[in-house]
Amino acid sequence: MLPRILQSFIALIIVFYNQIINVLKGRDGPSGPPGLKGNRGEQGDERLYGLLGDEGLPGVPGLPGRKGRKGMPGNIGEPGPLGLDGNYGRKGAKGQPGKYGEDGYYGLNGKFGHDGQKGEPGSPGLLGAKIKDDIVISLLNDYYVAESGYYNNLYHVKSRDLTDGRTDTGGWGSKTAKIGNYIQATFVRPIYVTSITVAGGFIPSWGHDTKQGYGLMDLEYSDGETWHKISNLETPVGEEMVTRNLTVPVIAQYWRLISTENKWIGTTEFALKPLLVKSPVLDTDDE
C-alpha cells in the first residue's frame, strides 16, 4: 500500500492533467447529430483508485437546529399499582345498637288552637217504620177517580173524600138506576190489597143519604185488559160502614165498584187497605 500522502498527490496530478487537456482541446462546439450506435467495445482496464488521504481536522460546530414540530400524543399508559394506605384506616364494621336512654320530661302544654270551621250538614236520617207505613198508606190512598156518571152533574168525588174514614164528607152516587153504573180507582202502580171498605151516608149529588133497598154492586180488579170479580156487596144504609176482608190478597192497579141490578148504588167510602208487610215473592220494590 502506498502512503496516504503519495496517493493524494497522484490524485491531484490526474485532476490537473484532465483540466490541461480540456483547455488544449478548446471549447466544445455544438452537438452534432447522434451517430450510429457503435459496436460494443472491449472491456476496459480496471480503474485504480487513489490512496486515502489523512483524516481531516474536526469541523466547526454547526448552528442550532430549528424547533421541531409537536409530536402526536402517546397512548394512555397502564394503570399503576395501588398506593399504600394513608394515615386514616379503612371504615370499620357497624357497631351494635346502643341501649335506650331514659324517658325525658314532659313538655309544657301548648297554646289553645283556634276554633275549627263549621262542618257540612249530615245526610238525612232514614225514615222510621211508622212514618214509612204512613207514607205508603197516604200514597196508596191517593188514586184517580173515574165514574160512569154522577147525578145531575152536581158533584165529582175525589179520592180523599172516599178514604178519610167518614160518612159526612162526600161520596159517589150513580147517575141512573141501572146495571153497569160504576166508580173506578186507578192507582199509580199495582197495590197489594187485603180488604175494602164501603160506607153509607150523605151523597151530595143526591141531596140525601143512602136508603134501604138500594142495589148490589160487585168489587172487581183488572190488569188493564180484563176485569175479575172478587166479591158482591150491598149498598150500605145510612151511616153504616162495611169492611170486607179478602180471602186471598190481590195485586192490581185498577179497581172498581159496578152495579149488578137496575137500582141505585152509592158509597161515601171506597178505601182499599194495602198490605204493608213485605212479601219475599210478591214485593217488587227497589231498595
Disulfide bonds with the S-S distance in Angstrom:
none
